[in-house]
Amino acid sequence: MIKVEFLGPIGKAPIEIEADTLADVSVKLKEDETIAPWLSKCAVAVNDTMVNDRNFELKDGDRVSILPPVCGG
């Protein structure tokens, strides 16, 4: 089981899901119409480390953070 957290303006509570890779997480998150529009714009971190590989393997207890783009000054 992994925890997925949604940061910033996404405004969704964390969820726990079964997933072996980030690609599995993506498939499951695309099923949620409130999250799906964000996915193409967001960065992803696993246990606070940025990850770009959708085939990145996850293990039980990992935390996946969905990071929307932000601006500031």
N, C-alpha and C positions, 0 to 999 in steps of 0.2 A: 504494500500500500504506500502510495506517495501522497504528499500534500501539495496542492497547487494553490498559490496565493496570487491575488490580482491587486496590483499596486496602483496608486494614483486615481485618476478619474474613472477607472473602470467600475468601481463601486460595487464589487461583488465579494461576498464572504468567501474565505478559503474553503476548498473542497478536498476530499480524499478520494482517490481513484486507484484502480489497478492499472499499471502500465509498465511495459518493459523498456520502451524507448521514448524519446521526445516525439517521434512520429505518432506513436500510440496516443500520447497526450493530445497532440494536435487534432487527431481524428475525433477524439471524445469531446474536445472543447468546441469543435465546429458544429456539434449537434445542438449547442446552446445558442439561440439566436441573439442573446444579449452580449455574448462574448465573441462570436464569430467575426463581426466587423472589425474588431480590434486586432485580430491575430496577425494580419499581414503587416501591421504597423509596429508591432511590439518586438522588443528584444526579450531574450529568455536567459535566466540564470538558474543554475542548479547548485544548491547549497552555497549561494552568494558568489558563484563563479560564472561569468558570461559564457554561453555555449551557442555555437552556430550550427552544429551538426545534428540534423534531425534523427540520425541513427545513434545518437549518444545513448548508451545503455544506462538505465536507472536501476537502483536497488532499493529494497524495502527501507522506508524511512527517509528517503530523499525529499528535499523541498524544492519545488519548481516555482520560480517567481516569474510572472508575466509583467513586463515593464513597458508601459506605454511611453511614447515620446513626450518629452516635456520641453518647455522653453523657460528661460529665466535670464536674469541679467546681473 
